[in-house]
């Protein structure tokens, strides 16, 4: 990503990324409701080579650098 005149521009990365606290992220646009700390969100990702993967992602505290504890 980069900032261009106050607008964040995102781009594809050749070697992929690891999604972890403090690192790369997924941006949700037009989510039906705000995510609440402690809840779990079902997310379906579509990959060119790996196909479709559905995950249950725990919602952590805003700005946290640690993974939320699983129940």
C-alpha positions as a Markdown table, in Angstrom:
| # | Residue | x | y | z |
|---|---|---|---|---|
| 1 | Unk | 0.0 | 0.0 | 0.0 |
| 2 | Unk | 1.0 | 3.6 | -0.4 |
| 3 | Unk | -0.6 | 7.0 | 0.3 |
| 4 | Unk | -1.2 | 9.1 | -2.8 |
| 5 | Unk | -2.6 | 12.6 | -2.2 |
| 6 | Unk | -4.3 | 11.4 | 1.0 |
| 7 | Unk | -5.7 | 8.3 | -0.6 |
| 8 | Unk | -4.5 | 4.8 | 0.3 |
| 9 | Unk | -3.7 | 2.7 | -2.7 |
| 10 | Unk | -3.4 | -1.1 | -2.3 |
| 11 | Unk | -1.7 | -3.4 | -4.7 |
| 12 | Unk | -1.2 | -7.2 | -5.3 |
| 13 | Unk | 1.9 | -8.8 | -3.7 |
| 14 | Unk | 3.8 | -11.3 | -5.8 |
| 15 | Unk | 4.6 | -13.7 | -3.0 |
| 16 | Unk | 1.5 | -13.4 | -0.9 |
| 17 | Unk | 1.3 | -12.3 | 2.7 |
| 18 | Unk | 0.8 | -13.7 | 6.2 |
| 19 | Unk | -2.2 | -12.2 | 8.0 |
| 20 | Unk | -1.3 | -11.5 | 11.6 |
| 21 | Unk | -1.7 | -8.8 | 14.2 |
| 22 | Unk | 0.5 | -5.8 | 13.4 |
| 23 | Unk | 1.1 | -7.0 | 9.8 |
| 24 | Unk | -0.9 | -7.1 | 6.6 |
| 25 | Unk | -4.7 | -7.0 | 6.8 |
| 26 | Unk | -8.0 | -7.5 | 5.0 |
| 27 | Unk | -10.1 | -4.4 | 4.6 |
| 28 | Unk | -13.9 | -4.9 | 4.9 |
| 29 | Unk | -15.9 | -2.4 | 2.9 |
| 30 | Unk | -19.7 | -2.0 | 3.6 |
| 31 | Unk | -19.8 | -4.6 | 6.4 |
| 32 | Unk | -23.4 | -5.0 | 7.5 |
| 33 | Unk | -22.5 | -4.0 | 11.1 |
| 34 | Unk | -19.3 | -3.0 | 13.1 |
| 35 | Unk | -17.3 | -6.0 | 14.3 |
| 36 | Unk | -17.3 | -6.3 | 18.1 |
| 37 | Unk | -14.3 | -7.5 | 20.1 |
| 38 | Unk | -14.8 | -11.1 | 21.2 |
| 39 | Unk | -17.1 | -12.1 | 18.4 |
| 40 | Unk | -16.2 | -14.4 | 15.4 |
| 41 | Unk | -16.7 | -13.4 | 11.8 |
| 42 | Unk | -17.2 | -15.9 | 9.0 |
| 43 | Unk | -15.1 | -14.8 | 6.0 |
| 44 | Unk | -14.9 | -16.5 | 2.6 |
| 45 | Unk | -11.7 | -15.8 | 0.6 |
| 46 | Unk | -11.4 | -16.6 | -3.1 |
| 47 | Unk | -7.9 | -17.4 | -4.4 |
| 48 | Unk | -6.8 | -17.8 | -8.0 |
| 49 | Unk | -4.9 | -21.1 | -7.4 |
| 50 | Unk | -6.2 | -22.3 | -4.0 |
| 51 | Unk | -9.9 | -21.9 | -4.7 |
| 52 | Unk | -12.4 | -20.8 | -2.1 |
| 53 | Unk | -11.6 | -20.9 | 1.6 |
| 54 | Unk | -14.0 | -20.1 | 4.4 |
| 55 | Unk | -12.6 | -19.1 | 7.8 |
| 56 | Unk | -14.0 | -18.2 | 11.2 |
| 57 | Unk | -11.9 | -15.2 | 12.3 |
| 58 | Unk | -11.9 | -14.0 | 16.0 |
| 59 | Unk | -12.3 | -10.2 | 16.4 |
| 60 | Unk | -9.6 | -8.7 | 18.7 |
| 61 | Unk | -9.2 | -5.3 | 20.3 |
| 62 | Unk | -8.6 | -2.4 | 17.9 |
| 63 | Unk | -4.9 | -1.8 | 17.6 |
| 64 | Unk | -4.0 | -5.1 | 19.3 |
| 65 | Unk | -0.7 | -6.8 | 18.4 |
| 66 | Unk | -1.8 | -10.2 | 19.8 |
| 67 | Unk | -4.1 | -12.8 | 18.5 |
| 68 | Unk | -7.5 | -13.0 | 20.3 |
| 69 | Unk | -7.8 | -16.1 | 22.5 |
| 70 | Unk | -10.0 | -18.8 | 21.0 |
| 71 | Unk | -12.9 | -20.1 | 23.1 |
